[in-house]
Amino acid sequence: MGLKLKVDGKDIPLNEFVEKMLGGAVVGAVTSLKGIKEEWKKIEIDISK
């Protein structure tokens, strides 16, 4: 699984632990939603405040 984090357009480097933790949390939440197929290819999240 690949995970990239950008804040205000700046790439934020992630170590393996953080990548697995964030990726696992997002994938677990999204795949539990009704209508999401097991064969998903890409998940995109855009958060603004």
N, C-alpha and C positions, 0 to 999 in steps of 0.2 A: 504494500500500500504506500502510495506517495502522498505527502501532505505538505502544503506550502502555506505560510502565514505571512501576510502583508499588513502593515499598519500605516495608514496614510501614504500608501504607495511604496513603502520601504520594506524589503524582504527581511524577515526576522528569522535568523537561523534557529533550528530546533534540534536538540539532541534526540537520540533514538527513543529514549524513555518518553519524552514529551510527545513526540510524533505518534508513538503507539497509544499513549493515553488519550490524547485529543482525538486521534483517528478512531479509536475503538469506541469512545463515547458518542461521537457523531454518527458513526455507522450503526451502532446499537440503537440509538434513538430513531434514526431515519428508517432503518429497515423494519422497525416494529410498527411503523405507520401502515394503515390499511391502504392497499393499492400499490405499494412499492414492490417491484419484482425482485426476485433473488439475483437476477442477472444484471443488476445495475452496473453502469460503467463509470459514472462520474457524479459526485455530489458537490454542489457549489453553494456556499453560504456567504451572504453579503450583510454585514452588520454595520449600521450607522447610528450615531446618536445626535 
